[in-house]
Amino acid sequence: MLKYFFILTSLFVLITLNSCSTQNSFDGYTSTHVKFAKRKIESTKMGYTICVPYLWDLKRNYEGQFLIETFIDSRKLVFDSPSLSIAKFKGNSNDLDLYVDFLSKEELLPEEFSVVSRGESDFLNYDSYYTHVRSVTDAINEIEVITFILKGKEDSTFFTIMSSAPQDKDLNTNMAMLMNCSRQFELK
């Protein structure tokens, strides 16, 4: 009897540890499927298409060398809502690795965040790199952010796709939804 209790307890611990290791992780978010109403958006100015949740609004923000478009659920307060931002910028080089190295510098990361994971990714339809960061405990408005960087079609042009969501009870669902949207990003 004690032997069976030990085996069942061990299995429970292993299953729990395994589920915790994929939950709240890049692999967990990218492998989780969620159903939601969505619509396809085409940005002719930036040259891409993407699917976003149906009721989300586009907040355009074009600034000089950076073009930025952010999609957000306007029915919620900004800090209570997940968001998806697409940025396009022109670099001085066509070398994606150079920008990845620069953006990966720990000193650029605000002290309220810690790196969860980063690396090359085949998640998108393009060669890309990702960085997954989250707010440290006791930070105001704790959020989780996954950012992809990839080359655009023109020389020395790059895109970032940044997904962010508050660290609340809906974090896993929101990040899985944002990863689903990111995966549908296409250059035009």
N, C-alpha and C positions, 0 to 999 in steps of 0.2 A: 504494500500500500504506500509506504513512504517512497519507494522507488518510483512509482507512477506519479506521485505528487511532485517529486524532483524533476522528472521528465517534462510534465506539463508546465511547471513553473519555468523551466529552462526554455521551452518552446515559446511561452508567452513573452519572456524577456527578449529572446532573439527576434521575434516578430515585431515587438515594440521598438527595439533598437533599429531594426531594418526600416520600419516605416518612418521613424524620426529622421533617419539619415537622408531619405529622399524628399520628405516633406520640407518645405521652406528651403529648397535647394534648386539650383538651375535645372538639374536633371528631373527633379520632381515636377517643377512647373511646366517644363517643355513636354513631359510625357503625360500630363493630366489633360483630359478632354472635358471641356465644359460646353454646354449648349447655350447660345445667346443669340438674340436677333442682331443682325449686323447689316451694314451697307457698305458698298464699295465707293471709295473716294479717289478721284484723280486730281493730282496737283500738276497742272500744266506748267506753272511757273517753276516748280522744282523738279519736275520730270519723274514722277513715281505714281503708283497706285497702291492702295492699302485698304483693307476692310477694317472698320471700326464699329463698336457697339452702336446700334441704331439711333438711340436718343442722344448721343454725344454731339457736342458742338465743336467746330473748328475755331480756334483762336489764332489768327495769323499774327506773326511777329517777324517782319523782315528787317534785318539790321545789317547794313553795309556788306561786308564779305560773308556774313553768315545769314542764311535764310532759315527761318525756324517756323514750323507749324505745330501747334499743340492741340490735341483733342482731349476734351474733358466732359464729364457729365455735369452740365450746368445746373442740374436740379440739386446738387450738393454743394456744400462749402468746399473751397479749393483744398483745404487740408484734410477733408474727409473723403476725397474722391481720388480714385486712381486716374492716371493720365498717361498719354502716349505722345511723345514729342519726336518729330522728325527734323533733323537739322542737315543742311547742305552747306559745305564750305569749300573754298578754293585754297589749296595748300601751295607751298613752294616746291614741292617734290611730288612725284608720282608713286613714292614708296610708302605703301600702307604700313609696313613694319616700323618705319620711322615715327609715324604718328601714334601707333600703338605703344611704342616704347615711351614716348613723351607722355601720353595720357595715362600710362600705368605707373607713373612716379607717385610713390606714397605721399610725398610732401604736397601734392596737388589735392589730395583727399582731405576734406574738412575733418577736424578731430572728432566730430560727432559721429563719424562713420567708420566702419571697419570692412575690409574686403572679405567676402565669403568665398568667392572663386573667380577665376579669370582664365582665359585661354582662347585658343582657336576654336572655331565652331563651324559645323556644317549644318546647323539648324536652319539657317536661312537658305535661300536659293543661290547664294553668292558666298565666296570666301569671305569670312568675317572673323572678327575677334569680339569677345564679350567680357564685360566686367560686371560682377554681381556684388553689390555693397548693401549694407543695412545700417540703420541707426544703432548706436550703442545704447545699452540700457539707460534709462532715465533721460534720454534726449527728448526735447520738446517735439511734438508732432513726429513720432517715430515712423519712418518709412523704409521701404525696401526698393532698390533700384537695380534694374538690369539694363545695361547699355551695350548695343552692338555698334561696331564701326566697320564700314566697308567702302570699297572704291566705287565711285560713280562711273558713268560712261565716258565723260570727258577727261582729258589728261589733268592730273593734279586735283581732281574733284573727289570729295569724300562725303559720305552720309553717316550720321549717327541716328540710331533708333533707341530712344530712352523710354523705358516702361517703369512707372513708379506707382506704388500703392501703400496706403497706410498699413501699419502692422496692427491690424485689428482681427476680429473673428472671421472676416471675409478675405484675409490676405491670400490664402491658397487659391481660392476661386478667382479672385481678381488678377493675380499674377498669371495663372493658367490662361485666363481670357486674354490678357495682354500679350502673352507669348503666342497665342493663336493668331492674334492680329499681326504681330511682328512677322510671323512666318509667311504671311500673305503679302508682304512688301515686295513690290516689283518695280524695277527701273524702267522707265519709258524712253 
